[in-house]
Amino acid sequence: MAHSSPSPLIYGIYREKALSPGKVEADAAILEAVLAGLRARGVRGATLTADDLPENPPPALGFLHLAQGPAALARLAAWEAQGARLINPPQAVRRCWRRHLPGIMAQADVPYPETRLFATAAAEGLFARDFPGPGWLKRAEVHAEGPGDVVRVHTREEALAVLRDFQRRGIDALVWQEHLAGREVKFYGVGPGRFFWAAFPDDPEPLPPKMAAPLAGLAARAARAVGVSVFGGDVILLADGRPVLIDLNDWPSFSRCREAAAREIVQHVCDAFHLDT
């Protein structure tokens, strides 16, 4: 009597709680929606947390992860070296860190604000002698754990106060980024070219296609440059209408377009892992 082989297994890995400030449930919801969509196609799903990954990858067809911190990404990179298949690749997630984005975006011809990297320990003396000017101070590695990790400053005194707070909290590197006057747009994507959704933060409706198209092209170039295929970010529309990327995030919560995004991520996973469902 022939026995059917078990259906493929894919793990979802929840983001570290410290890196989901106020978004633990939203981050979990998009991952769970994707796993539910895969189960509907006959793919088994299981979950792990990025805060407690085993040393070696459990047997699975692949892993969908929201991890962002150095420890989890190092563990996942070791899994990848053992043959694990991951969306998004750990190295691509690292490339989304602010210390890496300016150079990568310059090579990809993606407009990006002037940005300078500082070691926190040395920045106080540098700012005292040569303050870059009004702008934003942001932690250089993982995205914000709280509102104090991304702060707009207008004066040297404000910058020094933020810097001392970074020092107190053990943040060892930061970026100064110029402030761009314009209107912010948040975007979400699944690629290459599968899904794009963008809207102003205060508007529940997505941008009309004619306005979204140039943003979709910019976001796609940025995502290809870092190597992420499930992504989101922020763009500033300047007064003349030109878009400038200010942030790129690996696997956001997709909270404003979760249902539609989950469907497209499911199909992307099936294609990437060659699932015939």
Summary of the structure (lengths in Angstrom):
residues: 277
radius of gyration: 19.8
end to end distance: 24.4
largest distance: 80.4
contacts: 866
relative contact order: 0.16
helix: 39%
strand: 24%
